[in-house]
Amino acid sequence: MSASRSESRLQRLLPAPLNIPPKQWLRAGVGALLGLFLAGWLTSMAYGSGIALHLLGPLAASAVLVFAVHSGPLAQPWPVLGSYGLACLVGLAMRQGFGPELWVAGAALGIAILVMCLLRCLHPPGGGVAVSAVLADPGLTALGDHLIEPVLLNALILVAVAVVYNRLTGVRYPKGAAPRKDLHHTHDPLPSERVGVSAADLDYALEEIGEFVDVTRDELERIILATEQHALQRSLGGITAASVMSRDVQFASPDTTLEQAWKMLDSHHLKTLPVLQQGQLVGIVSLSDLVGPAMRRRRSVFGRKKVRMAEVMSKRVISVSSQHPLERLLPLLCEQGLHCLPVLDGGQLVGVITQTDLIAGLKRQLLSAAERVSDQRVPAL
């Protein structure tokens, strides 16, 4: 018992593991090396090696953030550029007013933090810039107010390298707000956002925590949604498309006429028809695809030319396999506005999944879960 307690205490003392794959360690290390070298080299070319070397300390700390912690709010371009400029101005003003004293450097650091928070550009290495401006060596002091020029040049080069390098290595930087999907052009939230965690819930939770969280709001929302997705996958118990799909598929061919397609949709109460040619899926036709040609034919005064599915079908078809998990079908049928998903195995159409099929599958799963809960209850005495 004592051994297990000692092990538990030791585990609490150990730092939490980094949620960064080893491949990203190498990517961040190479990027930081390039960013620091290019910024230092170009600054030394413009202002001399002595000045460039004395400004590398804060810049190295910034390189760690923009390359290794690129998704955090402290690592975005505005915090880097804004903090360097503002902290340098604060440090220069404090030095000119009170001299290069230790207490002046501490006061400059505190004021710089307040200003950075006020202007939403908090960046820890900016504090190093403020202190460096106060306790500058004679080479930096000789620049006077022009010290801000090499400081901002360093920051600009580092951010430019971070943008290019991160994009080239598959990392989205800077992090912007993800565009909201709006298929119906209304003010309603997405179906997946009407239940579960909402944006208002997230804002309330952040306000209730009352502390700084080193992750952007969009990234935090993505983490929560991914967690919900994994929980949904676990609760659905491995149900696949094959379990819910309709196997007796009604389909059209490219030569099917408009009238024939209308009759098929009406007689089978369907909204969508896959289009097959020699057994291969080549398109899909929905009610909305047929309405326009039908109205034009009714208004036509002259001869009615036959409209065939090859003219109106959508050739870009989103399909799934029979082993596609059910939880991954939900965004396709709920958020992307699709009414029917063809199911292909080996390139052959083996079924379709409609919104009705999906609802029936979810209903069955809910009833099964309710039965399992009732079976686990202890009978009353």
N, C-alpha and C positions, 0 to 999 in steps of 0.2 A: 504493500500500500504506500509506504514512504517512497519507494523507488518511482512509482507512477506519479506521485505528487511532485517529486523532484524533476522528473521529465516534463511534467506539465508546466512547472515554473520556468524551466529552461526554454521551453518553446515560446512562452510569453515574452521572454527577454530577447529572443531572436527577431531580427527585422522581418517585416512581411515580404514575401517574394515579389519581384517586379513582374508585372503582367506584360512583359516585352519579350518577344521571341528572340533567340540568340542571333538570328539573321539580322534583326533590326539593330542589335548592338553594333555589328560591323558597319551597317549602313550609316548609323549615327556617328560612329567614330571617324569614318572617312569623310563624311560631310563636314564635321567640326574642324578636321584638319584642313580641308580645302578652304572653308570660310575664314578661319583665323589666318591662314597663310596669305590668302589674297588680300584681305583687309590690311594686315600688317605690312605687306610688301608695297601695296599701292600708297598707303599713308606714308611710308618711309620715302618713297619716291617723291612725294609732294612736300613733305615737311621735315624729312630727315629721319634717320634710323633711331636716334635717341628719343625723339618724341613718340614715334610709333611704338617702341618697346615699352615705354612707361604707360601706355594706354591699353596694353594687351590684357591686363588682369581682368577688368570688368568684361572685356570683349570675349575672353575665354569662357566666362560664366554664362554669357548670353548665348554662345555657341552651343553649350550643353542643352539649353532650353529649346532653341529653335530647331535643333537637329534630333535630339533624343526625346524631348517632351513637346513635340510640335503641335499637338492637339490642345494643349492647355491654353487658357486665356492669357497667361503671363508671357507666352512665347509668340504671340501674334505680332505682325509688323508695327501696328500703332503703339503698343506698349514698349517695343524696343526703341523705335525712333523718338516717340514722345518722351519717354523717361530719360534718354540720353540728353536730349536738348534741354528739358526742364531742369534736370538735376545739375547739369553743367552751369546753367544760368544761376541757380540757387547757390551753388558752391562758389562761383566767381563773386557774386554779390556779397556773400558772407565773408569771404577772404578780404575783399576791398574794404568792408565796413569794420571788421574786428581783427583781422590779421590771421596768420597761419597757426592758430592754437588748437589744441586737442578738443577743448570744449566747443570751439567754433565748428570743427568737423562734425561733432556729435549733433550740434544744433542744426547744421546744414542737412544732415541725414534725416532728422525728424521732420524738418520742413519739406524736404523733397518727398518723403513718403506721403505727407498730407496733400501736397500738390498733385502727385501722381494718382492718388485715390480720387481726388476731386475731378481730375480730367480723364479718368478711366484708362490710365496707361501705367498701372502698377507693374514694375519689372525689377526684381531684386538687384541685378547688376547696376541699375540706375543709382542705387545707394552708393555703390563703389565709385561711380563717376563723381557724385557730389563730394565725397570725402577726398578723392584724388584732386579735385579742383581746389579744395581748401589747402591741402597739405602738398601742393605741387612742388616738384624740384625746380631748381633755377631755370632749366631748359623750358619747362612748361610755363613757368611764371613769366618768362620773357615774351611769350605770345600775348599776354594780357587777355583782353576780351576775345581775341581771335582764337583762343583755345577751343571754342565751341566748333570751329571749322573741322579740325582733325577728328574731334569726338563724333560729330555727325557723319563725317565721311566714313569712319569705321562702321558705324551703325548701318549706313546705307549699303555699303558693300556686303556686310554680313547678311542683311535681309535679302538683297538681290541674289546672292549665292544660295541662300536657303530656299527661296522661291523656285529657282531653276533646278537645283539639285533634288529637292523633295519631289517636285513634279516628275522629274526624269526617273526617279526610283519608285514611282507609284504611290506617293504620299500626297494627299490633298493639303496644300498649304498655300496661302493662309486658309484657315477654317472659316467658311462663311455659313450663313443660315441656309439650311436645306430648303429648296423651293417646295412650296406646298402643292400637292396634286389637287387639281380642280377640274375634274372631268365634266361636271355638270354646270360649272360656272354659277354656282350659288354660294350663299354664305354658310350653308350647313357644313359642319365638320365631317371628315371622312367617317364611314361607318365604323371603322376600327377605333376611332377616337371618341365615339359616343358612349362607349362603355370602357371600364378600366381606368387607367391613369390619364388624366387630361392635362392640358397646359396649365390650367388654373391650379390643379392639384400640385403640380411641380413647383409653381411659383410659391404656393402656400408653404410647401415643405421646406424650400430654401429659406424662406423668411423665418420659419419656425426654428430652423437650425441656428440661424443668426451668426454663422461663422463663414469665413471664406472657404469655398470649395474649389480646389485647383482643377477644374474641368469646365469646359464651356457648357452653357445650358443645352445646346443642341446635342453635344456629345453625351451629356447625362441622360437626355431623353432617349437617345439611341441605345444606351446601356439598358435602360428600363424596358424598352420595347423588345430588345434581344432576350432579356431575362423572361419576359412574358411569353415570348415565342418558344423558348426552351421548356418552360413550364407547361405550355399548351401541348407541345409535342409529347411530353411525358404523360400528361393526363389522357391524351387520345389513344395511347397504348398501341402505337404502330399501325393504325388503320391506313390503308393505301387506297389509291385511286381505283384499283381493281375491285375493292369491296363495295364501292358505291356507284360505279359507272353503269350506264345503260348499255347493254350489249346488242340489242336489236336496233341497229342504227339505220335511220332513214337518211338517205343522201340523194344529192342531185349530181348531174354530170354537166360539163361545160355547155352541152347542147340542150339542156333542159330549158324549156321556154318559161317566160314569166307566169303564164297561166298555170302551167303544170306545177311550178314552185309554190304558187299561192294555194293550190289545191292540197299539196302535200302538207304545207304548214297548217292549213285549216283542219284537215281530216285527222291529223295526229296531235293537234294542239301544241305546236312547236313554235319557237321564235327564231331558230337558227337551223340551217342545213349545211352539212359539210359537202364539198364538191369534190368528187373523185373522178379521175381519168385513168383507165386501165389499172384500177386498184390502188392508185397513188393519190394521196391528198394534195390537191392543187389550189384549193381556195375554200372560202366559207361565205355563206350568204345569210344575212339576217333580215328581219322585217324592215328595218330602216333602209337597207340597200334596195328593197323592192318598191318602197313607197314612191320614191321620186320617179322612176320610169313608169310606174302605173299611172300616176297623175298626169305625166306628159302625154301618155297615150290617150287618156280620156279627153284631153283638151285638143288633141290633134284633129284637124278638120279633114286632112288628106288620109291616104291609106295608112293602115296600122301595120307597121313593120314589126315582125316578131322580135322580141327582146330575149336574148339567151343569157344564161348565167355567166358565161365567159366575159360578158360585157360589164356586169355589175358586181361580180364577186370580189371579195377582198383576198388578194393573193398572199398577204402577210398573215400567217396563221400562227397563233400561239398554241402549242400542244404540250402534252405531258405524257409520261410513260405510265404503265399500269402500276409500277412500284413507287410512284410519286406519293410522298406522305400527305395525309389529309390536311395537316396544318399549313402546308405550303400552297394548297389550293385556295385557301381563304382569301389571301390578298388579291389573287387573280380574278376571282369571281365577285369579290366585294368592292375592291378599290379601283380596279382597272376597268370596270364597266363591262366585263365579258359575261355573256349569257350562256356560253357553251364552250367547253374545252374538249377538243378531240384527244383521244387516248391512242397513242401509237406504240406498237411493239415491233421492232425490226422493220420500221418504215411502213407497216400495214396498220390500217385503222381497225382497232379491236373494240372500240366503245366511245362513248361521249359522256361527259359529266356536265350537267346543267345545274343551275342554282337550286332547283327542286331536289335533285339528287344529293347535293351537298347538305341541304337542310334535313333531309331524311336521314342521312348518315350521322349528323350531329345529334338528331333526336334519339336515334338508337343508342348512341354512345352515352347520352345523358341518362336514359332509362337504365342502361346497364350499370352506370356508376351509382344511380340511386338504389338499385337492387343490391349492389355490393355493400353499400352503407347500411341498408336495413338488415342484411344478413349478419353484419358485425355487431349489431346492437345486442346488449344483454337483455334477455327476456325479463319482464317484470315478475316479481314474486307474488 
